[in-house]
Amino acid sequence: MSVAGKRREDMAASGDGLADRMRVLGTETAFEVLARAKKLEAAGRSIIHLEIGEPDFDTPEHIKEAAIRALRDGYTHYTPAAGIPEARAAIAESVARSRGIPVTPEHVVITPGAKPIMFFLMMALLNPGDEVIYPDPGFPIYESVARFVGARPVPWILREDREFRADPEDLRTLLTPRTKLIILNSPHNPTAGVLSRADLEAIAGIVRGRPLVILSDEIYCQILYSGTFHSIASVPGMQDHTVILDGFSKTYAMTGWRMGYGVMRPALAERITQLMVNSNSCTAAFTQIAGIAALRGPQDCVARMVAEFRRRRDVIVDGLSRLPGVRCLRPQGAFYAFPNVREIDADTRRLAEHLLNEAGVAVLSGTSFGAQGEGYLRLSYANSVEAITEALRRMGVAFERYAARPRA
Ligand SMILES: Cc1ncc(COP(=O)(O)O)c(C=O)c1O
């Protein structure tokens, strides 16, 4: 039988007819838990949503107005693949100001949400067998896409005793001649750890001069409760090594608009743009105009949202810390609590199931973010203080019942 014939037979046997790479593609469990929680809600159950990572605030009015005006003004067609020149310029100005580095519009590629930057960058850089160092626990898409393109994901373990800040000394032991990409994420999802300037300088000292790229996922850079945000791109000599990933989803409560961007060397930006041409063509035109309004308009909406997140952070961390068997660090950024619940059950997938089914509280198991998430839960506090307070009450009851359950 021909090779093609054998392959077709194998496909028929496996039943799905999909390419091999689809077998290693992961997912983001938050969307699955959300779907299950919605199903329970539709069946009449009361569910408190602490699973999905999106601000519950509405997009500020002046940004919506800009989009409506843009639609009326005819921004309803294709744009250049890397983005409308004025939008790229507004992003370049904003990133240059916030990171203290020189950025031109040629450094910027606008994408529908920030996620495609991860996908495109790994498609553009990685050959099969190349190694990607990524945080574990960490945003699940890093590992998923690395595997999808045939690379070898190498976990960089984040530890609670270091407040989940990646340890530069560990990095030294993970680097090999095949390391092509290192992923940083600060403020971090799911642990809320924030890398200090000293951490970034130590990391820079280790990677400087090596032929590798750092993907610096800075999507939560404006959701910070103390101190100032530092980007590795601002460390001398690091800008050319770094691709900054950022966007509008979290800062301006625009998850559904789909607008993000990457900032990188212009030669690499051209290749990422080519991937845009091959996939999306461009980001929605009126969305880009709204993005300009977001960056150049008043910023007090961001400050108000962060102040409210801080209030909720304190409610959820104080409440969790009062529950027997729970220990929770106080997040310095982003809007996630990552309590250690190992004393209740190290199998947090089972515990999260129990919370959803028995208490109507939707949370994620830490293992949704990698093997090192075992023993932790992730709670997004993008919900009202009232809802958080009720969730804490329900969790207290559910944990008590859980401890008293008959065991097999
Ligand atoms: C760490 C991290 N990076 C990137 C993203 C993706 O953002 P966007 O919605 O702009 O694609 C998320 C969204 O949850 C995130 O948590």
Ligand as a Chemical Component Dictionary entry (heavy atoms), coordinates in Angstrom:
data_LIG
# 
_chem_comp.id                   LIG 
_chem_comp.type                 NON-POLYMER 
_chem_comp.pdbx_formal_charge   0 
_chem_comp.three_letter_code    LIG 
# 
loop_
_chem_comp_atom.comp_id 
_chem_comp_atom.atom_id 
_chem_comp_atom.alt_atom_id 
_chem_comp_atom.type_symbol 
_chem_comp_atom.charge 
_chem_comp_atom.model_Cartn_x 
_chem_comp_atom.model_Cartn_y 
_chem_comp_atom.model_Cartn_z 
_chem_comp_atom.pdbx_ordinal 
LIG C1 C1 C 0 -1.116 36.292 30.620 1  
LIG C2 C2 C 0 -2.051 36.612 29.499 2  
LIG N1 N1 N 0 -1.556 36.986 28.322 3  
LIG C3 C3 C 0 -2.356 37.255 27.273 4  
LIG C4 C4 C 0 -3.724 37.167 27.380 5  
LIG C5 C5 C 0 -4.569 37.382 26.157 6  
LIG O1 O1 O 0 -5.135 38.614 26.050 7  
LIG P1 P1 P 0 -6.116 38.970 24.841 8  
LIG O2 O2 O 0 -7.503 38.823 25.333 9  
LIG O3 O3 O 0 -5.783 40.390 24.492 10 
LIG O4 O4 O 0 -5.824 38.057 23.694 11 
LIG C6 C6 C 0 -4.285 36.801 28.590 12 
LIG C7 C7 C 0 -5.752 36.667 28.723 13 
LIG O5 O5 O 0 -6.283 36.087 29.622 14 
LIG C8 C8 C 0 -3.434 36.535 29.694 15 
LIG O6 O6 O 0 -3.924 36.180 30.885 16 
# 
loop_
_chem_comp_bond.comp_id 
_chem_comp_bond.atom_id_1 
_chem_comp_bond.atom_id_2 
_chem_comp_bond.value_order 
_chem_comp_bond.pdbx_ordinal 
LIG C1 C2 SING 1  
LIG C2 N1 SING 2  
LIG C2 C8 DOUB 3  
LIG N1 C3 DOUB 4  
LIG C3 C4 SING 5  
LIG C4 C5 SING 6  
LIG C4 C6 DOUB 7  
LIG C5 O1 SING 8  
LIG O1 P1 SING 9  
LIG P1 O2 DOUB 10 
LIG P1 O3 SING 11 
LIG P1 O4 SING 12 
LIG C6 C7 SING 13 
LIG C6 C8 SING 14 
LIG C7 O5 DOUB 15 
LIG C8 O6 SING 16 
# 
